[in-house]
Amino acid sequence: MLKVLVACGNGMGTSMLIKNRAEKTFKKLGLEAHFDHSGLDEAAAAAAQYDLVFTPMNLVKQFSLPKSSKTKVIGMVNVLSEEEMVQRLRENGLID
């Protein structure tokens, strides 16, 4: 089971929207995952404990992970787009 963190600036509105979209998309794809959401500061500190981090594209550079980390930080341009989420999962080798 994948551990997925969804982050936005404050950990409220946008992260909940992305989390809801991710849960539906993962379910459709048959991927098992546990989802958490939080604000940027908390997410940046906890990111290494997750397999994936979804965040708006403009926040990706706020995550500085050690080179040894297996965590993938995935930026979204359109946080409500299932198509974009599937594309990003495919680009990161998580689905075929």
C-alpha positions in Angstrom: 0.0 0.0 0.0 1.3 3.4 -1.0 1.6 6.2 1.5 0.5 9.4 -0.1 0.7 13.0 1.2 -1.2 15.8 -0.4 0.0 19.3 0.4 -1.0 22.9 -0.3 -0.1 26.3 1.1 -2.3 26.0 4.2 -3.4 22.4 4.3 -7.0 23.1 3.9 -8.9 23.8 0.7 -6.6 22.8 -2.2 -5.0 19.8 -0.4 -8.5 18.4 0.4 -9.5 18.8 -3.3 -6.4 17.0 -4.5 -6.8 14.3 -1.8 -10.4 13.6 -2.9 -9.4 13.5 -6.6 -6.5 11.2 -5.8 -8.6 8.8 -3.7 -11.1 8.5 -6.6 -8.4 8.1 -9.2 -6.4 5.6 -7.3 -9.6 3.6 -6.6 -10.4 3.6 -10.4 -6.9 2.4 -11.1 -7.0 -0.3 -8.5 -4.1 1.2 -6.5 -4.2 0.8 -2.7 -3.1 3.9 -0.8 -3.4 5.7 2.5 -3.8 9.4 2.1 -3.0 12.3 4.4 -3.1 16.0 3.7 -1.4 19.0 5.3 0.0 22.4 4.8 3.3 23.1 3.1 5.5 23.4 6.2 4.3 20.2 7.8 4.4 18.4 4.4 8.0 19.5 3.6 9.1 18.2 7.0 7.3 14.8 6.7 7.6 14.1 3.0 10.4 11.5 3.4 8.0 9.3 5.3 5.7 9.0 2.2 6.0 7.2 -1.1 4.3 10.1 -3.0 3.6 13.7 -2.4 1.0 15.5 -4.6 1.1 19.3 -4.5 0.3 22.2 -6.8 3.1 22.7 -9.4 4.2 26.0 -7.9 5.1 24.4 -4.6 7.2 21.5 -5.8 10.5 23.3 -5.3 9.6 23.7 -1.6 10.4 20.0 -1.1 14.1 19.3 -0.6 14.6 15.6 0.0 17.9 13.8 0.4 19.1 12.1 -2.8 18.6 8.7 -1.1 14.9 9.4 -0.6 12.5 7.3 -2.6 9.7 9.8 -2.2 8.3 11.2 -5.4 7.0 14.7 -5.4 4.4 15.2 -8.1 3.3 18.7 -9.1 -0.1 19.3 -10.5 -1.1 22.1 -12.8 -4.8 21.4 -12.7 -5.4 19.9 -9.3 -8.9 18.6 -10.2 -7.8 16.8 -13.4 -8.0 13.1 -13.2 -6.3 12.9 -16.6 -3.4 14.9 -15.4 -3.1 12.8 -12.2 -3.1 9.6 -14.3 -0.5 11.1 -16.6 1.8 12.1 -13.7 1.5 8.6 -12.2 2.4 7.1 -15.5 5.4 9.5 -15.9 6.7 8.4 -12.5 6.4 4.7 -13.3 3.6 4.0 -10.9 1.2 2.7 -13.6 1.6 1.4 -17.2 
